[in-house]
Amino acid sequence: MGTDNLKERTARGIAWGAVNNGTVQVLNLVFGIVLARRLSEDDYGILALLTIFTALAGCIQSAGFSQALANMKPPTHRDYSAVFWFNTLAGISLYILLYIASPLIAAFFRLPVLTDVARFIFLCIPISALGIVPNAKLWIELRNRELAIAAIVSLALSGCVGIWLAYHGYGYWSLAWQQLLFISLSSLIKWCFTRWRPLLPIDMSPIRSMFRFSSKLLLTNMLTVTSQNVLTFIFGKLLPIGVVGQFNQANKWNTMGNSFISNTMQQVAQPVLTQASVTDNDEEPLVRQERVFRKMLRFTAFVTFPLMLGLALVAREFIVLTITERWLPCVPLLQTLCIGGAFLPLHTLYQNFIISRGRSDLYLRCIALMIVLQIVLTLSLSSLGIMAMVIAFSALNVAFTVCWHIALSRVAPISFLSALKDIIPFFIIALAVMAVTYVLTASVENLAILLASRIVIASILYVGLMKLLRSKTLEECIKFRL
């Protein structure tokens, strides 16, 4: 594959990934606003408590085989079929296990209503298993246009159903139905796009050759899910369900912001970095991978810092205007989470580079260290209240960027100083822009005018500074056409 061809496919993959995640986030924004105005903190808290179980089950049933398939050159129909049958059997088995365990989960959180809700929500597990291989095929082939259509259509339809149920008094069940419908429609649409069918009889032998690589990713993904949901789990045990709902609301908006970039890069990073290791010219494969990685790193920093720091800047007026003053307690939580969330898309790039070099063991060690630090920090500060725990959580996300680079330096000679040169200028400029914008708009009292003026002023200042400093990243974004 030639350099120009890979560059074009990367650009188009990123562009369609941005279309996908951008539209998804807009729809999530609209549906989230409508539902939050209708539902209570308790409704969100009840569903939030089950997230860690569905997410961990999803990790187990996928078992890291999507990434393992991406690292094969290329995977065969037989490989895909083996993964499909493993996913399906694992999904069914996990649902049966969690169905039986649902009363125990309800007893742990002292919420009897969780039993029936859990058994319903856990249906997402076997249904999502059916869509893992079609999703992997589209992802590996960089068919992000199809992935975008699947995500947008399924979210739009499921969101409309969720809103209808919420306005007819179904409470937390509206959130449960929305989630189940989204998973079901997404899997169905991806099957239609791939037109792929598994082979019979069932042959699981390719699983053995992939398991050495994927097993590390399985454990790593489980630890990642734990780290993403550990605060909700601890809060669910220690705090009232309404407080859990406030945190869930803050974390939802923070996740929507940083996942827009993370998911966009996730859709192209590992396939592109893996393909970059195969060259048809005189350029060394590792040199080419490093060049592609650093370019992605600059682009990610260019977008994620103004987006996340900007969200922190407008958090108060945004929350009050969209989901009412009832959710004001989540504002300081959201602002704090945004600081740490600004660095998560960078972590995604580091993770994908390490995986593309076949070092899932390094990935595993880093995630294991992070989850241990998160649990220790959170529990040690629990007596100081929710805000102290959230501050520690966000600070760790920022600091752990150094750990990811140390891991990356084991597989590629990219100096920490060069990575800082790629990242820090965008952070400093974004921080300065938000500070200036805050000062310029501090006297504005009308919340709608304040929100609009901060968005407009910050955007103009940031783009203007980038043009003044002749940012190559900005120039490439302007020149690119779909």
Secondary structure as GFF3:
##gff-version 3
##sequence-region A 1 482
A	DSSP	alpha_helix	3	38	.	.	.	ID=ss1
A	DSSP	alpha_helix	41	62	.	.	.	ID=ss2
A	DSSP	alpha_helix	65	70	.	.	.	ID=ss3
A	DSSP	alpha_helix	77	108	.	.	.	ID=ss4
A	DSSP	alpha_helix	114	121	.	.	.	ID=ss5
A	DSSP	alpha_helix	124	129	.	.	.	ID=ss6
A	DSSP	alpha_helix	132	140	.	.	.	ID=ss7
A	DSSP	alpha_helix	144	167	.	.	.	ID=ss8
A	DSSP	alpha_helix	172	194	.	.	.	ID=ss9
A	DSSP	alpha_helix	205	238	.	.	.	ID=ss10
A	DSSP	alpha_helix	241	276	.	.	.	ID=ss11
A	DSSP	alpha_helix	285	313	.	.	.	ID=ss12
A	DSSP	alpha_helix	315	323	.	.	.	ID=ss13
A	DSSP	three_ten_helix	325	330	.	.	.	ID=ss14
A	DSSP	alpha_helix	331	341	.	.	.	ID=ss15
A	DSSP	alpha_helix	344	356	.	.	.	ID=ss16
A	DSSP	alpha_helix	360	380	.	.	.	ID=ss17
A	DSSP	three_ten_helix	382	384	.	.	.	ID=ss18
A	DSSP	alpha_helix	386	408	.	.	.	ID=ss19
A	DSSP	alpha_helix	416	441	.	.	.	ID=ss20
A	DSSP	alpha_helix	447	468	.	.	.	ID=ss21
A	DSSP	alpha_helix	472	479	.	.	.	ID=ss22
###
